[in-house]
């Protein structure tokens, strides 16, 4: 698939074995048996993002930087599904009343806000796969091209998915998937008896209007 046309693009074997081993060790130290975690500044983690940083720079320009990161560890013992939706919030360091920034929430101690849609349309989401993801291991499902329709009302989501079709984002360990952050996506419960660990990183080249600041990683 093509990022501009479909809203998603696979970079096979983006991480070499050494980088993958280092990132896997870091992830295990953070997860400690949990199904997921939200990452903030954490030791040498920022230095492990050379590959996604480079991909983001080619798409967003030299100011591209990671502004939020999360870990997911889905398995038979830690399993869930996720309905069709768009990622509409960004994570910031502190709340401030700024025009166009609405619907403030706090999730696991991290402040989130819905920004103007133009900001979301300029963002990218990277998913680094630490494990193989076959069709039975709950790959991310996307509606190709849905990123080109801006914010999609909930009442229109089902129709959009029907019109666009569904693509399953399969992966090998070390693969990097790049998404337009506004793409409609979902995930089913895993049917596999193995883990599906994913590091998800959001990138932007924009500065937030003062006094707002990205949470960062």
N, C-alpha and C positions, 0 to 999 in steps of 0.2 A: 504493500500500500504506500501511497504518497502522502506526506504530511499536509501539503497545501490542499490537495484534492479531497482526500479521505479523512484528514484530521489525525492520522496515525502513521507511524513509520518504524520499521524494525531494523535495528543495527545488530546483526548477528555477530556473536563472539567479540563484543566491544571490550570486555574485560579479559585480560590474559589470566592465566592460572594463578600467578603470584598476587595480582591485585584482587582476584576473586577470593583467594584464601584469606588475605588480610581483612577484606570487608566482611567476610563470613565470621571471622573471629570477633570482630567488633560487634556485629549484630548479635551474636550469641551472648556476649557480655552485657548487652543492653536489655535484651528480651527476658532472659532468665525465666523461661517457662511461660511468659505472658503471650497473649495472642497478638499484641501490637504495642507500639509506643510512639509518642510524638517526640521528635528530637529537637533540642535547642543546641547551644554551643556545647560541644562534648569532646574534649581532648583533641586527638588528631583526626577526628572524623572529617573535618573540612579538607584536609590534605588528600583524602581518598576519592575526591570527586573530580579528578583531572579529566576523565573521559566525558562525563555529562557536562562539565563546564565547557569543554571544547565544542561539543555538539550545540549547546545553547548559544555560544558565541557566534557560530556560523549562521544561526537563524535570527538571533535577536541583536547581535552586535557586541562590541567589546564591553559594554556596561552590564551585560547579562550576569546575574548572580543568583545563587539559591536563596530563596526567601522562606521556605518551609520544608520540613522533611518528616516523613513518617515511616514506620516499619510495620509490616503485616506478616504474620506467621499462621497460615491456615493449614489445618491438618484434620484427620479424622477425629481427634480429641478436642480440637479448637476450631470449630466450624461455624460458618454463618453464610447468609446470602445477602445480597445488596440489590435493591430495586433500581430501575432506570432513573438516572438523575444527572444533573450537571454540578460541577464543583463551583460554587458561587461565592464562597467566603475566602478571605485572606487572613493571615495571622499577623498581629501587630504587637508592639511592646507595651502600649498603654492606650487607653481609650481617650478620645478627644472629639469634640463636636466639630466636624468638618463637612461642608455641604457635599452631598452625593454619597456619603458613607453612612450606611443605615444598618438596622437589625443587628445590634451588638449582642454577642453571646460570649460565654466563657466555657470552654471545653477542656477538662483536665488541667485547669489552672491557666490555660492559654487564651488570650483575648482574640476573638474573631469578629470580622465585620464584612458586610456586603459592600464592595466598592462599585464605582461606575462600570457599566458593562464594557466600555472601551478598554479599561485596564485589563479585565479578564481576557478579552480578545487578543491581547498582546502577550499573554503568558503561555508558557510551555510546561508540561508535566513530563517528568522522566521516571520510568520504572526500571530498576535494575533487578534482574532475576538471579537469585542465588541458587535456585533449584530448577530442574526441568519442569515445564508446565504443559502437560498434554491436555486433551479435551476433557479428561476425567478429573483434572486437578483444579477445577474452577478458574480457568483463564479469564482475564478481563474481556467482557463483551462490549463492543462499541457499535453505534449506529453511524456508519461511514457518512461523512459530509454534514452531519448534524451541527458541527461547530460553526458552520457558515450562517446559521439562523439566529444568532444572538441568544438572548434569554428566552427559553421556550416555556410557555405556561404549562403547568402540570396537566391541565386538561388536554393539551396537545401532544404530550410526550408519547403516548401509545401510538397515535397516528403517525408521528414522525418516525418511530422505530419501524412500523410496518412499511412505510414508504421507502426508508433508507435501507432496510435490511439489517442483518446482524452479522458482524464479523468477530470471530474468536481470535484473541491475540496469543497464540501459542509461542512458547519460548524454550530455549535451552539455557542451562546455567551459564551466566556470563553475558547473556543478551541484554540489550538496552532497547526499550520501546520509548518512543517520543510521541507525545500527544498534544494536540491543541487543548488547552485546559478546559475549554467550554464544551468539549465533545460529550454527547450523551453516552453514559456507560453503565454497566451493571455487572454483577458477579453471582453465580449460583453457588450452592453448597458443594464442597468438594466430595467426589465419590472415590477418591484415591486414598490409599493407606500410607501415604508419604506426605512430607511437609512441602509447603509452597511459600517460601520466604521471599518477600519483595521489599525493596527499599524504594520509596516514592518521594521524589524531590520536585518542588515547584520552582520555576525560574521566572524572573522578570528583569527587564532592563530599565524599568521606570523607577523614579523616586516618588515616594508618597508625599502628598502635600503636608507641610509642617503644621502642627507638631507630630503628625503620625510618622512612625518608623516601622519598617518591616521587622518581624520577629527575628528572621535570619537563622542561619545554622553555623 
